[in-house]
Amino acid sequence: MLEDTLERRTAPALALLAEHGRYRRAISTFPSLTPVCLSSLATGAHPDVHEIPHLVWYHRGERRLVEYGSSFGAVRAAGTRQSLIDTVYGLNDSHLSGNAVTVYEALEDAGLTAAAVNITCYRGRTEHLPTRRVPVLTRPAHGPKRLFFYNLFESDVTGAPLSVRNRPRGSIDAYAAAVGRWLVTRDGFDFLVFYLSDYDYASHAQGPDAAHAALARCDDAVGGLIEAAGGPDQFLERYAVILCSDHGQTQVDEVERLEDTFPGDIVTASNRAGMVYSDGDPGELAARLDGHQGVDVVLYREGEEAVARRDGEELRFTPDGTSGDAAILDHPQGLERSWAALANPNAGELIVSAAAGWEFADLAGRHHSGGGSHGSLLTGDSEVPMLTVGLETLPGSIVEVMPAVLEHFGVPLPAYARASARA
Ligand SMILES: [Zn+2]
């Protein structure tokens, strides 16, 4: 869609960046769902390192579900208060692995100032008191020096409007846009994450090819940053830019309830990925999904190997090699992403990736049928636009974004991180 939009010149700010930068398609992580993807962007790692497994998952240590917000119904089903606490505090304070380093931690440890606007993965070393707009949120959060999170945490008084007034009409991005303009006007950061989420929201509701108005608002928000710097020349002289999405979206028209196949087990399904937590034999459990139209691939571990199964056919794999039907994981970076998803200690015994056009109902039975969705290994969910301006590298994966940022600032990469190829 970005290419279309650039060609039709309906997105002047994005077109301006594209004119001065380099563009490619890059690959997301798996499951290609926001909390997983944003953690990958912030830490430069797949879920084997950052350990955020899904939008909804079972916490084995606390014997309960963690639901970051699949739908209002799913949040109610998991407990609204708990869900809010898990999303605002839990993800950053305890779910995100201590083995992972966030981009904010790495840059600020090197003496730079980082800022984050509305991104769910914001772990940093500065304590921020809540604004007390939501009474449940009483504890401080730990983020970069400049943290703005949906009016809940605001390190500076910016005069930005309330973010939750009217989401369908773009009030969340309007909040981000106002904060972003305030920050750029003051040149108040070395590094800024400026996260716009309304396009994803609109695309879920209207379908991935119909959310033009939301994309135009994204463009306005980016254009606002450029203006706040004094115009394109000043903006590009002052800043390098990485513009990307955290995942794709595809049209969905059919829904499967994974719970029906696994009575007695814990199923966490949302959008186009599902997990099954069970003491049963994983091979037997996976075989139950043979012939299910809604399922593309079922993944599980068997000893030192991983297995990908589709309709009775199997591919066995480790990071060192494969045996069996290689076509089963013929997805973009399919082997690497599947291995990393399974190597996450918080993942279910089974991970299920949905077939094209299908979605798995969430805890409350909600879905986006008739609209857009994402989460699977398939190309449409997994490919993202990647545009860089003023950088030496052009990341081919969202896990190469954080390393590209650290390299730009001359800060050493964490040992697990993969530098992107010079392009
Ligand atoms: Zn989404």
Residues whose N, C-alpha, C, O or C-beta is under 5 A from the ligand:
A	BS01	ZN	D200
